[in-house]
């Protein structure tokens, strides 16, 4: 019978998180479908917007037709756009097709002197539903902060990764009278079914391997008797 070793009994170390430092890296890390749990706190009378939904993020490069369209929308000349992403919000209780016409498009133009900063141009704003430009910066810890000025209010949103599969978003909105909205979202990545099957197979193989080990031949500290 095969004897267990210290390595067999050790708990694998978790993968270290690589924090994005540019918007392109941030969008690439955000690619895919996320289950978003959102809590909204209104400081004025308004409908409750809390709940769950699916967020689908699809990054694209500088050659995507959306770059030219959004640049014309904002009368931007001289280039500088490195790409962007399409954002789709979906119900998590019914199947919905991903159609480009239903997406919010974001185009990224980083600061040529500091790629951790830049301007994100959105064809549809979050708060007022209008095209808007937002200033962003990304900290050394990978926290992306987005500052947006609208006609009637201003917004600040921060987003960061707790792990490769978990994001956090915190936002606030201010009007002349002060803060009128604060939101918090926890977003978990939705994996494809085949990924779950692969994880299950790996777990079953590990269980079978452990069942074949002679655990009685090993002390609690991992040393062989």
C-alpha angles and dihedrals in degrees: 000000000000115000123226118245133202090262091054092056099041122105112242113247115248118252114266115244117242109211117217115239100186132047090243089057091045093053092045090053089048095052115127138036122320131190103225120204105194130190118187126193115197119193092198133047108289142132116280109256097184119123145088130294141155119258117199118194120192115181121207137189134246092271094062113117089234090070092062093042095052092042089056090046090058096034091241116168133179097049120243096151113130097185135280140203145264118236121205123187115203140175112256092212099061137038114255130183118240105239123176092223089064095052131101107227122215122191119196124216108176124203106264089217096048119021092193087072134051148114126289115205115205124191089207123033123218100230107034102018093238131121108272142175119224130194115225140186131183120213127219087259090057097253109150114208120194121196117195130181116201129182094261105019145009131234138204123194129181124192131179142159123253088184137344088277102038129066131179125207125189122182140175136188127207133195129180090280093054136261112355102169139030123181135187127192133183112197126193124191117250109223125205116259092247089060090058090048090052091050091050092050091050091050092049092050091050091049091051091049092051091049088059093053123100098232091175088068092063129072120223090261091057096253118137115248 
